[in-house]
């Protein structure tokens, strides 16, 4: 579980050496390994059916603890969203219990070089007219709606918009590859980037292992 309140984007040392991505279909898993990387629109996960649904996705929510500092003050609730569209590829830390991945499917791809995959995603995304910034990877924060210490100058981290989930999801130990689109980009439920084949850095995990 990632319990830092306002983390920067992942540094090289902060990214696990391996990440896991689970699919319902073997065909989709093999398409991923072949270089067809599909990202989901954050807002789409509010209404999507099944285990990936989160009605709060893309909406930042946090409570700042001021009462402990001054009994005359009241705690402040912050909420917000972004005008930019975000697309995410959801993966999990390798230490996650497989029981928590089973709801996402039976076919797991082991990403043996997460940073190399990021470089390939960045290269493809850089050529896309929808791109607002470089692709990046970040851990998910499981503190949505929680009471935390306020950040400096009460400026909320932008990561709360695209990388924050309720504590009930913490067992998934999620890391996200994130694409930020230009304001005004047409909304589509999914976005597929075609990167160079990833069979050298990804492998299909045999069922039951």
C-alpha positions in Angstrom: 0.0 0.0 0.0 1.3 3.4 -0.9 0.6 5.7 2.0 2.5 8.9 1.1 0.0 11.7 0.9 1.5 13.9 -1.8 4.1 12.0 -3.7 6.0 13.3 -6.7 5.8 11.3 -9.9 7.7 8.0 -9.6 11.4 8.3 -9.7 13.4 5.5 -11.3 14.2 4.0 -7.9 10.5 4.1 -6.9 9.2 2.0 -9.7 9.1 -1.8 -8.9 11.4 -3.9 -11.1 8.4 -5.9 -12.2 4.7 -5.0 -12.7 1.7 -7.1 -13.4 -1.2 -6.5 -15.8 -4.2 -8.9 -15.9 -6.6 -9.6 -18.7 -9.9 -11.5 -19.1 -8.8 -12.7 -22.6 -5.6 -14.4 -23.7 -6.0 -12.7 -27.0 -5.9 -9.3 -25.3 -2.9 -10.3 -23.2 -1.0 -11.4 -26.3 -2.0 -8.2 -28.2 -0.5 -6.3 -25.3 2.8 -8.2 -25.6 2.8 -7.6 -29.3 2.7 -3.8 -28.7 -0.9 -2.9 -28.7 -1.2 -1.0 -25.4 -4.8 -0.1 -24.5 -5.4 2.8 -22.1 -8.8 3.5 -20.5 -10.4 6.9 -20.0 -10.6 7.7 -16.3 -14.2 8.9 -16.5 -15.1 5.7 -18.3 -14.3 3.7 -15.1 -17.1 5.4 -13.3 -19.7 3.6 -15.4 -17.9 0.6 -16.7 -19.4 -2.7 -15.7 -17.4 -5.2 -13.6 -14.6 -5.2 -11.2 -12.8 -2.2 -12.6 -15.7 0.2 -11.8 -15.0 3.1 -9.4 -17.7 5.8 -9.4 -15.3 8.3 -7.9 -12.6 7.9 -10.6 -11.0 11.1 -11.8 -12.5 13.1 -8.9 -10.0 14.3 -6.2 -11.3 14.2 -2.6 -9.3 14.8 0.6 -9.8 16.2 4.1 -7.1 18.5 5.5 -6.6 18.2 9.3 -6.5 21.7 10.7 -8.1 21.0 14.1 -5.1 19.3 15.5 -3.0 22.4 14.7 -5.5 24.9 16.0 -8.7 24.0 17.9 -10.3 27.2 16.6 -10.1 25.9 13.1 -12.2 23.4 11.3 -11.0 20.6 9.0 -11.3 21.5 5.3 -12.6 19.2 2.6 -11.0 19.6 -0.8 -12.4 18.2 -4.0 -11.6 18.8 -7.7 -11.2 17.5 -11.2 -9.3 18.4 -14.3 -10.2 19.9 -17.7 -7.7 17.6 -19.3 -8.6 14.0 -20.2 -6.5 11.3 -18.6 -6.1 7.8 -19.9 -4.5 5.1 -17.7 -3.0 1.7 -18.0 -3.5 0.0 -14.6 -0.9 -2.4 -13.4 -0.1 -3.9 -9.9 3.0 -4.4 -7.8 4.4 -8.0 -8.0 3.8 -8.5 -4.3 0.1 -8.2 -4.7 -1.9 -11.3 -3.7 -3.1 -13.1 -6.8 -6.5 -13.4 -5.2 -6.9 -9.7 -5.7 -6.0 -9.9 -9.4 -8.3 -12.8 -10.2 -11.3 -10.5 -10.5 -9.6 -8.8 -13.4 -9.1 -12.0 -15.4 -7.2 -15.2 -15.7 -4.4 -14.1 -18.0 -1.6 -12.1 -16.4 1.3 -10.4 -18.2 4.5 -9.9 -16.3 6.1 -6.6 -17.3 9.8 -7.4 -16.6 11.1 -3.9 -17.5 8.5 -1.3 -16.5 10.7 1.6 -17.4 11.5 0.3 -20.8 7.8 -0.1 -21.5 7.4 3.5 -20.3 10.1 4.7 -22.8 8.2 2.9 -25.6 4.9 4.4 -24.6 6.5 7.9 -24.4 7.9 7.5 -27.9 4.6 6.6 -29.3 2.7 9.2 -27.3 5.0 12.0 -28.3 3.9 11.5 -31.9 0.2 11.7 -31.0 -1.6 15.0 -31.6 -3.7 14.5 -28.5 -0.7 14.5 -26.2 -0.5 17.4 -23.7 2.7 16.1 -21.9 5.0 13.1 -21.7 3.5 9.8 -20.5 4.5 8.9 -17.0 4.1 6.3 -14.3 2.8 6.9 -10.7 1.6 4.9 -7.7 -2.0 5.1 -6.7 -2.9 6.8 -3.5 -5.5 5.1 -1.4 -6.6 8.0 0.7 -9.7 9.4 -1.1 -11.9 11.1 1.4 -9.4 10.5 4.2 -8.2 13.0 6.8 -4.5 14.0 6.2 -2.1 16.7 7.0 -2.5 19.7 4.7 0.1 20.3 2.0 2.3 23.4 1.9 0.3 26.6 1.1 -2.8 24.3 0.8 -2.0 23.5 -2.8 -3.4 20.1 -3.7 -1.2 17.8 -5.8 -2.5 17.3 -9.4 -1.9 13.5 -8.8 -5.1 13.4 -6.7 -7.1 13.8 -9.9 -5.6 10.8 -11.8 -4.0 8.6 -9.1 -6.3 8.6 -6.1 -8.7 5.9 -5.1 -10.7 5.0 -1.9 -8.9 2.9 0.8 -11.1 -0.1 -0.1 -9.0 -0.6 -3.3 -5.7 -0.6 -1.5 -5.1 -4.4 -1.8 -4.6 -3.9 -5.5 -1.3 -2.1 -5.0 -1.8 -0.3 -8.3 0.7 1.6 -10.4 -0.5 3.6 -13.4 0.9 4.5 -16.7 -0.8 7.9 -17.5 -1.5 9.8 -20.7 -2.6 13.4 -20.4 -4.5 14.8 -23.3 -4.9 18.4 -24.6 -8.0 20.2 -23.4 -10.8 19.7 -26.0 -9.7 16.2 -27.0 -12.7 14.1 -28.0 -13.6 11.6 -25.3 -13.3 7.9 -26.3 -13.6 5.1 -23.7 -10.3 3.6 -24.8 -7.1 4.7 -26.5 -4.6 2.3 -28.1 -1.0 3.1 -28.6 1.0 0.9 -30.9 4.5 0.6 -29.6 7.3 -1.7 -30.7 6.7 -5.3 -29.8 7.2 -6.0 -26.1 8.0 -9.7 -26.2 11.5 -8.9 -25.0 10.3 -7.2 -21.8 6.9 -8.8 -21.2 5.8 -12.4 -20.7 2.6 -14.3 -20.2 2.4 -15.9 -16.8 1.3 -19.5 -16.8 -2.1 -20.0 -15.2 -1.8 -21.0 -11.5 1.6 -19.4 -10.9 
